[in-house]
Structure formats: structure tokens, C-alpha cells
């Protein structure tokens, strides 16, 4: 594997997240919650409970031949995959609305409400660590909703220059200061860490309510590169979404149809309803368990995987006769993603840099990974749907994140921590 600037120390290979055993921060299991329970709060880093893969899927991943030996002969699907039609993004936004990730915002509210009202808290500074690929900027959404002051990062073009001007006005009158994305305050370059060093130093000395948000890959990098964990308190993160929580959340999002169409979601393999009331369907249970495990319990990743599987049925009378009184949306199986077979090491270095920085332009990528020619590798990553482009900036595609994380882990890269 190519040498990685700054992060050069090898780390032991880790097992797949779903096999890790961790201690749970919350006193009750999510399956035992009722409407009268206290609201969920953020939990300390290191106590994230990775959702487990269903048993039959775990066997398949271990050995295809072993799984096939015990798997019963599969029947023909209820509706053939080749007869289903993909939906464009505009229609998908109406059927499965883009997530505001309200449950995680609620966890932030429940965690910091009393602290924000405390005039002399035991801890003035708070750190929130989120998984990457959060295009909704949840920490900022929470801050805006609460009316707190949001501190915007400097332009990346300024990160390689030095300045003695104060970065943040910590004497401003607002109740709470929020820096949503620490990953936007540095560049992985020998001249690109000055701003984030000063920001963390100033924040750690200020006696005022301040919340710093950072994605898990950037936080791992900052701890290794500048000892950020020595300046900031132990971080907090959201509680993983298990199968039941994902089912309830996706049902709520799927009900926000702007066209007021009463969509019925059915599995293309069996025709069974996905969100049937009081259903004990093994297919539905396994689907959401697999979705939770594949998405690593990250709601915005699960949402993108869910949307990838939504299909329109064939526009013909034969198929409409199956459910004549409903508007059906078909749900296909969750697909696995793979890295391009060529230039794997270079691809992984590129993907790691994009995760750490929450997106880069090709020029910034050249600075962060000087051993990589971005103009050569980015087109192949785009073609493989591992990377998305917004203007001149490139990001790891949320639906590809589990596959990317797994490949980085297999290659021995230093891993993030939740």
C-alpha cells in the first residue's frame, strides 16, 4: 500500500463492526423502549453498538458454498428485477423524502438542553463526533433550530496561510457557540493544520458554552496528528439505528409524499408488504436487520441504501392486475458495492482523504494526497458510484460508505471510532 502522509503508523486489522462487542451507554435496550421512556441522548465514543447481520446473511458472507448447502431452493421472484424501473431523483424525493434526521437532532436536544441552561457548567466545551457522509449537516441543523450561533469555517484556500487574527469571537452574546464541522478547518498538509490548532487552543481556554462537531474520520486524524484529544473532552455520538428503529423512521419518511399518493411498498421477491401492520414476516425482519447491519447503524447511510432499492413496476396491465387498487412501489434487495480492481491502493488513499475532509476539490485532493494523481483516479471512482460530485467538489457516496470503510479496514488503514 502507498505511504500515507502523517498517518504512517500501521494499526492492527479490525474485525467487521457487526462482530464487535461493546458496552452500551443507555440503561435500556432499544427494543424495550416505550413512549413513556426518557428521550435518547448521545453516548460516549467507544460504546457504539454495531447492528449485527442476520444469521443467514452472515453465513453467506463467510462462505457462499456453505450457505448454498443449507439454503433451500429459491423460488422465482414475485416480480422479475429486469421488469422494474428506476425512479429519478425528483420522484424519489417525493416518495422517500430526504431525511432531516430528526431522531438524531432530538438526541442532541436531549443531551445538551440542561447543559446549555447551566450558567456555570462543569464542562464548557462539548465534542460531538458523527459518522461521515452527513450531507444534512445535523449538528448545524440542531444549532439553527435552537437559535445558537454557528461558526463558519474559513475558506480552504486560507488554510495554508498563517494569520494572527482571532478565529472566533468567544465573547459574543449568543448563548451557545457551535462549530459544526472541524473537518472544514484543516487540510492534510504540512502547512494545513495551523487554523485547527489555534481553534482548539482558543476553544479549550474559553469559559463559555461551545459545541464542536467533527466527523469520525477527521477526529481520528486530528487525535493522531495534533493530539486533539488532549485538548478536548471525550466525544459523544448518536445511538446506532437498529432494525426496529430504521423500520419506524423509514416508514415516517415514506409517508411524507408531496403528491399525497398512498404508496404501498412491497418486496419484489415475494410481493409482501414491507411496512405491514403487526407483520411478523421473516422477509421484512431480515431486510431491516440487514439494512441496519449494512449501513452500520448510520441513518443517513441506511436511507441512501433504501432509496437505491426502490423501483417502479412495469407499465402494463398484466402487472397492474396483481394489486389493482393500490399504487405499488417495489423494494429490491440491498446491493453490495465493490471498488475498481485497478489501482486499489491509490483509490483507497483518495477515499480516505475524502472521508477525512468531508469532500475535496481535485486541487485540494492533490495537496492532501501528493502521491495520487486525482485526474486519473476520480473518474473511475465516479463511474463505480463510490464518489459523488457536487460542483467542483468530490465526496464519498453515502451508499458506498460501508463498502469503502470495509476496504480501508481490510487494507490496514487507521479506522474511525464511534
N, C-alpha and C positions, 0 to 999 in steps of 0.2 A: 504494500500500500504506500502511496506517496506520503512524504512527510507533511505534517500539518503544522503550520506556523503557530507558535505559542503552545498549542495543545500537543505536545510531543510525547508525554509520558504515557506508556502503554497502561491500559487498565484491564483487569480480568474480564473475561467474557461473561455476560449475564444470561440467565435463562429468560425464556419468553415471559413477559409481565404476568400473563394469566396464571403462571405456575408459582409466582412469588407468594410467600406467606407474610402478612403484615398484621400489626396490631391496630385495631380500629379505634379511632378517637371518639366517635359518637357512642354514647352508652347503650343505644338500642340498635338492632339491625333494621335496615331499611324495609325489609319485608314485614316487620312488626309495627310499622308506624300507622297511626290513625290520625284523623283530622284534628284530634284534641292534643296531639303531641306538640311540644315546643318546636319552633321553626328550626330548620337545619342551619348550622353555622359552618364556617370554614374550619378545616382541620390542619394540624401541623404537617409540614413536609415530612415525608418518610412513612406516613401512615395511610397512604392511598391504597384502597382495596381494589386491585385489578380484577375486573369481571372474568370469570372462568369460561372457557369454551365448553359447549355441550359435549358429553362423553363421546358420542359417535363421531362428531367433527374432530375431536382431539385424536381419536384413533386414525381417522383418515389422514390427518396431518403427519402422524408418526409413520404410518405405513399404508400406502394405498392398497397394496395386495392384502395386508392383514384385514383392513376394513372391508374390502370386497368379499373376503372369505365368509364374513359373518353378516354381510348386508343382504337382505332379501332382494330378489329380482325386482327392479323398479318398473312401475307401470308407465305407460305413456303419459306425458303431461296432459293436464286438462285442456290447455291451450298451447299450441306449439310456439316456441320462442321466436321462430322466424316469421310468424304471422303478426307479432306485436310491433307497435310503432313507438319510436322515441318521441318524447314531448320536447318542444323548445323551451328555453329558459323562461320566457314570458308566461307561458301557460303553466309551467311548473310553479312559478311564484304565486300563481293564483290558487293552485291545488294544494301545494305544500309550501306555505308561506315561509320566507326567510326567517330564521329564528332570532328573536331578541334575547334568547337565553335567559328568560325571566327567572327560572329557578335559581340560577347562579347569582343573578342580581339580588334576589331575595336572601341568599346566603350571605352576601356582602352586607346587606342592610342589617340582618340579624346579628352579625358578628361585630359590627362597628357602631351600632346605634348608641349604646351606653358609653362606649369609649369616647365618641365624638362630643357627648354632652358633659364629660368629666373635665372640669376646669384644671385639675392637676393630676393627670393620669400617671400611672406607674410607668408607662411606656409612651413617649411622644411619637415615636416613629413605628410604622407598621409596614410589613412587606407582604405582598400578595403575589404568588407565583402561579401563572396559568400555563396550560398546555399551548403549544404554538398553533398557527393556522386560525387564530381567532379574528376573523375579518370584521366582526361586530364590535371589537374593542370593548369588552364587557366592563373592565374597570372604569373606563371613561364613561360608558353609558350609566353606570351606577353613580359616578360623581356628578354627571349632568342632572340626573334625576333627583339627587339630594341637594343640588344647588351649591356644591363645593367648587372651589377654584381649581381648574385644570391647567397644569403647566405644560405647555407645548415644547417639544424638543427643538434644538437648533437645527438648521438645515445640515444635511450630511456633508455638504461642501465645506462647512465651517469646522468640522470635527478634526481635521488635520492641521488646524491652525491653533495657536495659543492666544488666550485672552485673560486679562486680569479683572475684567468687569464681573460683578456678581452674576451668577447664572439665574438665580431665583430670588425674588423678594420675599424672604421669610417673615417680614414684618407687616405683610399685607393684612387688611382687616378681616378677610374671609375666615370662616370657622375652621375649615379643613383645607389643606393643600393636597392635591393628588397629581402624581406623575404617573400616567397610565402605562407607559412603555419605556422602561430603562433601555431596552434593546435599540431604541432610536437615538441614544445618547453616546454611542461609541461606534467605532469601526475597527474590525480586527486587523490592525495595522500598528507598526511600532510607534507611529505618531497619532494614533486614533483613540487613545484611552484617556487623554487629558481632561476632557469635559466630564466624563462619567466619574473620574476620580474626585474632581472638585465638587461635583453634585453630591456624591455620597458623603464626602467630608463635611460639607456645609449642612446637609440634612441631619447628619448624626449629632451635630453640635447645637442645632436649633431647638429651642424649647417651645414647640408648637405642634399641633396635630398635623401629621403628614403621612400620607399613604403612598408607597412606591409600588407600582406594578411592574412585573417583569415576566417574560416567557421563560419556561423551564430550561430551554437550551441556552439562552443568554445568561441566565442566572448561574448555571453550571460553569459557563465560560468565565464569567466575572469572578466567581469564587476562586478559580484556578489562576486567572491572570493577574488579579489585583487584590485578592483576599477580601472580596466584598462581604463575605460572611462574617468577618471580624468587625466590620463597621455597623452592620445592620442586625436587627433581631432575627430570630428564627422565623422562617417564612410560613405562610398559611396558603392552603389551596382548597379547591372545591371538593365536594364528595363525589366519588365516581358514580355515574349513572348505571344502575343495573338494569336487567331486562324489564322488570315491572315499571321502573321509573321512566325508561325510554318509551315503553308502550303508551303510558299515560300522556307523556309530553308530546309525542308524535301525533297521537290522536287529537290533542288540543290544537296543534299547529295545522293539522289536516282539515280541521273544522273551520278554519279561517278562510273560506273560499269567497273571493271577491265577487264571483259570479253567482253566488248563492245556490250553486248546484249541489245536490245531495249525492256526493260521490260515495260509492261503496268500493272499498279496497279488498281485492281478492288475490289469493296466491295463484299464479299462472300454472303451478304444478298440480293443484288439486281443485281449484275453484272455491275453496273455503274462504270465509270472511277473515280478514286479518284482525279487525277490531270488534269481532262479535262479542256481544254482552254475555257475561257468565260462561265464556268459552273455556273449555279445558283441552283444546286442540293441541296435540303434541307438536304439530307443524308450527303453530303460532308461538308456542312456548320456546321451541328450538330456534325459530327465526329471531326472536328478540334476544334470546340468550347469546346467539351467535353474533348478532349486531352489537350487543354490549361488549362482547369479548374482542371482536374485530376492531371496533372503534376505540378500544382501550378505556371505555367508560367516559369518553370525552363527548359531550353532547353535540357540539358543532361538527365534529367528525362523523358521528352517527347520522346526523341529519343529511350530510352530503352523501353518505353511503346509501341511505334510504332513498334519496331522490334519484340516485343512479339506477335504482331498480324499478322505478315507476314507468309503466308502459300504457299506451292506448291500445285497445283491441282493434281487430280488423274491421274495416268499414264495410261489412257485408251482412246480409240478412241472416245467413246461417249462424253466425256467431252472436248476433243480437238476440236470437231466439233463446239462447241459453238463459239469459236474465233480461227479459223484455221490459220489465217495469223499473229498471234501475239504470243509472249511469255508472258504469264499471271502470275502475282503474285497476290495472293488473300489476302485481308486485312480483318481479323476477328475483331469482336467487342472488345473494351477495357475491360479487365477483372479486377474485383476487387480482392484485396488480403486480407487475414484475418490472424490474429495471432492465434497461437495454443491455444486451450481452456484451457489447463493445465498450471499452474504456470505463470499466466499472469503478476503478479507483478514483478516476477523475470525476466521474458522476457523483460519487459519494462525498468527495470533498466539496463539490459545488452545492449539493443538497444540504450538507451540514452548515455551510456558510449562510445559505438562505434561511435555514431554521433559526440560527443564532441571531440574525439581524432582522427577522421578520420581513424579508424581502430586500432585494438589491437591484440596482440597475446593472447593466453589463459593465459599465465603467467601475462602479463600486465593487462589483464582484472581482474584477481584475486586481483591485487593491487588496481585497480581503483574502484572495487566493492567488498569489502571484505565480504559482506553478501551473495554473489552469488557464487555458485559452477559452474564455467564455463563449466566443463567437462560434467555436466548434461544438461545444457540448450542449449548450442551451437548446438548439433546435431539436436534438434527439430527445431531450427530456420533455420538451413541449409536445413532441409527436407521441410520446409514450404516456401523456396525460399525467406525468409526475409533477410537472411545473405548470403554473398558470401565469399569464402576462396581463398586467393592467397598466396601460400606457407604456412607459419605458422601464417599468419595474417588474421583476420576476419573483414569484412566490412558490413555495411548495404547495401543491394542490391538497386541500384538506382531506379528500377521499383517499389520496395516496399516502398520507402521513403514516398510517400503521405499517405499510409495506416499507416505506423509507426508513422508519425507525428500526424495524426488524433487520434490514440490511446493514444499517450502521452498527447495530449491536453485534451482528454476526461477524463484521469486519474488525471488531475490536475498538471502535471509536468510544471515547468517553461518553457515557449516557446521561441524559437528563434525569431528574429525580422529582417525584411527586409525593 
